């Protein structure tokens, strides 16, 4: 319990700094997003200390998806942030593009993502924490190196940005639950857009096999939650241990963007 409290306290400090930076740059939308995450983290700390009841099991989305394309001029890094915030897990460019198309009605140029992460790292190293968030790679649990093809947000805790042997499936199930929630909010106001139905249909086929017609959101949620319960604890243990090593062995930049292969010989797993 003590380790979880320390991790939450560190996260609250990071978020407070990020909120200040966003306000200094007059980015009120990002400040609001970070502020909501700060409030959720504070609630989690309160729960561990016994000061209040359990918070909701599933985090609320950082920003509601929109069914209209009113963000045509949004920079690519902001488009990626929106999709990642909705999924709440590291994701590949293809999935990020599908999420943007399905829930934000905007196309994401995945070709530009090839250099985005490198540009973000150069920006951080030249002026650390000058931006309220950075697009970075997820980190592998064994070498703490960048996970190929998986993008994440620097404002997430290390545990959320690390991938282990079971994490790919856990991320799939977690993102299924997040997308079901987003689809239900969207469907409450208007018919679910076809791209959203198609994306959820892919998740349904993975969990249920062949499906016809519109995806059954309730069945999809139940199946994803049931399987997630099987894998979540083991996966969390792996990522927590890896995050502990990362905080002990890596500097700020490497904790965000990963350890380079040239340095892996000195990052052997320690007991």
ChimeraX attribute file (.defattr): number of C-alpha atoms within 10 A of each C-alpha:
attribute: neighborCount
match mode: 1-to-1
recipient: residues
	/A:1	8
	/A:2	9
	/A:3	10
	/A:4	13
	/A:5	15
	/A:6	12
	/A:7	18
	/A:8	19
	/A:9	15
	/A:10	13
	/A:11	20
	/A:12	21
	/A:13	12
	/A:14	16
	/A:15	24
	/A:16	16
	/A:17	14
	/A:18	23
	/A:19	23
	/A:20	15
	/A:21	19
	/A:22	21
	/A:23	15
	/A:24	12
	/A:25	14
	/A:26	11
	/A:27	13
	/A:28	13
	/A:29	12
	/A:30	21
	/A:31	22
	/A:32	16
	/A:33	15
	/A:34	24
	/A:35	19
	/A:36	17
	/A:37	21
	/A:38	21
	/A:39	13
	/A:40	17
	/A:41	18
	/A:42	15
	/A:43	18
	/A:44	21
	/A:45	20
	/A:46	16
	/A:47	14
	/A:48	16
	/A:49	12
	/A:50	10
	/A:51	11
	/A:52	12
	/A:53	11
	/A:54	12
	/A:55	13
	/A:56	10
	/A:57	6
	/A:58	10
	/A:59	11
	/A:60	17
	/A:61	20
	/A:62	21
	/A:63	15
	/A:64	15
	/A:65	20
	/A:66	16
	/A:67	20
	/A:68	10
	/A:69	12
	/A:70	11
	/A:71	13
	/A:72	11
	/A:73	8
	/A:74	10
	/A:75	11
	/A:76	16
	/A:77	17
	/A:78	14
	/A:79	22
	/A:80	25
	/A:81	21
	/A:82	22
	/A:83	25
	/A:84	25
	/A:85	21
	/A:86	24
	/A:87	24
	/A:88	23
	/A:89	26
	/A:90	30
	/A:91	22
	/A:92	15
	/A:93	20
	/A:94	13
	/A:95	15
	/A:96	24
	/A:97	18
	/A:98	20
	/A:99	26
	/A:100	24
	/A:101	21
	/A:102	25
	/A:103	26
	/A:104	21
	/A:105	21
	/A:106	22
	/A:107	18
	/A:108	23
	/A:109	13
	/A:110	15
	/A:111	9
	/A:112	12
	/A:113	18
	/A:114	11
	/A:115	9
	/A:116	18
	/A:117	19
	/A:118	15
	/A:119	14
	/A:120	17
	/A:121	21
	/A:122	13
	/A:123	15
	/A:124	19
	/A:125	12
	/A:126	9
	/A:127	10
	/A:128	12
	/A:129	17
	/A:130	15
	/A:131	14
	/A:132	21
	/A:133	22
	/A:134	24
	/A:135	24
	/A:136	25
	/A:137	27
	/A:138	30
	/A:139	33
	/A:140	21
	/A:141	25
	/A:142	18
	/A:143	21
	/A:144	26
	/A:145	21
	/A:146	23
	/A:147	21
	/A:148	11
	/A:149	14
	/A:150	17
	/A:151	26
	/A:152	27
	/A:153	23
	/A:154	20
	/A:155	20
	/A:156	19
	/A:157	18
	/A:158	22
	/A:159	21
	/A:160	22
	/A:161	27
	/A:162	29
	/A:163	27
	/A:164	20
	/A:165	14
	/A:166	15
	/A:167	23
	/A:168	15
	/A:169	16
	/A:170	23
	/A:171	20
	/A:172	19
	/A:173	25
	/A:174	20
	/A:175	21
	/A:176	25
	/A:177	23
	/A:178	21
	/A:179	24
	/A:180	20
	/A:181	19
	/A:182	20
	/A:183	21
	/A:184	13
	/A:185	14
	/A:186	19
	/A:187	13
	/A:188	9
	/A:189	9
	/A:190	9
	/A:191	10
	/A:192	18
	/A:193	16
	/A:194	12
	/A:195	16
	/A:196	24
	/A:197	18
	/A:198	15
	/A:199	19
	/A:200	22
	/A:201	22
	/A:202	16
	/A:203	21
	/A:204	24
	/A:205	14
	/A:206	13
	/A:207	17
	/A:208	13
	/A:209	9
	/A:210	10
	/A:211	14
	/A:212	9
	/A:213	7
	/A:214	13
	/A:215	20
	/A:216	15
	/A:217	20
	/A:218	12
	/A:219	13
	/A:220	23
	/A:221	19
	/A:222	12
	/A:223	17
	/A:224	20
	/A:225	16
	/A:226	12
	/A:227	14
	/A:228	18
	/A:229	12
	/A:230	11
	/A:231	15
	/A:232	18
	/A:233	11
	/A:234	14
	/A:235	18
	/A:236	19
	/A:237	13
	/A:238	19
	/A:239	26
	/A:240	19
	/A:241	15
	/A:242	25
	/A:243	23
	/A:244	14
	/A:245	19
	/A:246	25
	/A:247	13
	/A:248	10
	/A:249	14
	/A:250	15
	/A:251	12
	/A:252	14
	/A:253	15
	/A:254	18
	/A:255	21
	/A:256	27
	/A:257	25
	/A:258	24
	/A:259	22
	/A:260	12
	/A:261	11
	/A:262	7
	/A:263	10
	/A:264	13
	/A:265	8
	/A:266	9
	/A:267	15
	/A:268	10
	/A:269	11
	/A:270	7
	/A:271	5
